[in-house]
């Protein structure tokens, strides 16, 4: 029974047809904690970043990672973002669909972004995915299966575009902590 919105306007204004959740604002972070754990290292977050963690869920973000604005992390089981990761804006990372198909219950599977992963804006990373160390996810991609280390993936569904040379050790350089810190002085090349 479809109705024009003007007929249900009063009920909409009262909030009768609105689902609300008790999001807590902590600096640039919006958190909906339903009984899980959130561990953050020395990270940089751009306002707003939303994390929803369900009962028994675990979200972890490693040191020196950057998570840009309007990124959402939905976790019912486990979402781990490694160290030195760059997560652009408007990203969706989720380890669950929140619903099942037919009579089947919803399924949650862990999501892992290994160290040094870059994720382009508008990308979606779905349940059960591991993005390998140093991989790059192109803007607007939908990642539905594992990504090998040091590869560039893109598209919907994301496919390998090319492989990249590992960026550690090629010219003697190593990961440098706090690369985003303007007061940081890089190590001299050997």
SVG drawing of the C-alpha trace seen along z (x, -y; Angstrom):
<svg xmlns="http://www.w3.org/2000/svg" viewBox="-3 -20 78 41">
<polyline fill="none" stroke="black" stroke-width="0.4" points="0.0,0.0 2.0,-2.9 1.1,-6.4 2.3,-9.8 4.7,-11.2 2.4,-14.1 -0.2,-11.7 2.4,-10.3 4.2,-13.5 2.9,-13.9 4.2,-10.4 7.5,-11.1 8.0,-14.3 7.2,-12.5 9.8,-9.9 7.4,-7.0 9.1,-5.6 12.7,-6.4 15.3,-4.0 17.9,-5.7 21.0,-4.4 22.9,-5.9 26.0,-7.0 28.7,-8.6 30.9,-11.4 34.5,-11.2 36.5,-13.9 36.4,-13.0 35.0,-9.5 31.4,-8.5 31.1,-5.2 28.1,-2.8 29.4,-0.3 27.1,2.6 29.4,4.6 32.6,5.1 36.2,3.7 37.9,0.9 41.7,0.6 43.4,-2.4 47.1,-2.9 48.8,-6.2 46.4,-7.0 45.1,-10.1 41.3,-10.3 39.5,-13.0 36.1,-14.0 33.8,-12.2 34.8,-8.5 32.1,-6.0 32.7,-2.7 29.9,-0.3 30.9,2.7 28.5,5.4 28.5,7.7 31.9,9.6 33.1,7.7 36.7,6.4 38.0,3.4 41.8,2.7 43.6,-0.1 47.5,0.0 50.0,-2.7 50.6,-5.5 47.4,-4.7 45.2,-7.5 41.5,-7.1 39.8,-9.9 36.4,-11.5 33.1,-9.7 34.7,-6.3 32.5,-3.7 33.7,-0.5 30.9,2.1 32.0,5.0 30.2,7.9 33.2,10.2 36.7,8.7 38.1,5.9 41.8,5.2 43.6,2.4 47.3,2.7 50.1,0.1 50.9,-2.6 47.6,-2.2 46.0,-5.1 42.2,-4.9 40.7,-7.6 37.2,-9.2 33.8,-7.6 35.1,-4.1 32.9,-1.2 34.6,1.7 32.2,4.3 32.6,7.9 28.8,8.5 25.8,7.9 23.5,7.6 21.0,9.9 20.7,13.5 19.3,14.7 16.0,16.6 15.9,18.7 19.7,18.5 21.0,16.4 23.4,13.5 27.1,14.5 30.0,12.5 33.6,13.1 36.7,11.2 38.3,8.4 42.0,7.6 44.0,4.9 47.7,5.7 50.4,3.1 50.9,0.4 47.6,0.8 46.2,-2.1 42.4,-2.3 41.1,-4.9 38.0,-6.9 34.5,-5.4 35.8,-1.8 33.9,1.0 35.6,3.9 33.3,6.7 33.2,9.6 35.9,12.3 38.5,10.2 42.2,9.9 44.0,7.2 47.7,8.1 50.6,6.0 51.4,3.0 48.4,3.5 46.5,0.6 42.7,0.6 41.6,-1.8 38.9,-4.4 35.3,-3.1 36.3,0.6 34.3,3.3 36.6,5.9 34.9,9.2 37.9,11.6 41.4,11.6 44.0,9.2 47.6,10.4 50.4,8.3 51.9,5.6 49.2,5.6 46.8,2.9 43.2,3.9 40.2,2.0 36.7,2.4 33.5,4.0 34.2,6.7 37.9,5.7 40.4,7.5 44.2,7.3 45.3,4.4 49.0,4.8 51.6,5.8 53.9,3.3 57.5,3.7 57.7,4.0 58.6,0.5 60.8,1.7 64.5,2.3 64.7,1.5 67.0,-1.4 67.8,-0.6 64.8,-2.5 62.5,-1.1 59.1,-2.1 59.6,-5.3 57.4,-6.0 55.2,-9.0 55.7,-9.8 52.7,-12.2 54.3,-14.2 55.7,-17.4 58.4,-17.5 59.7,-14.1 63.1,-13.9 63.6,-10.9 66.6,-8.6 69.4,-9.3 69.8,-6.7 72.8,-4.4"/>
</svg>
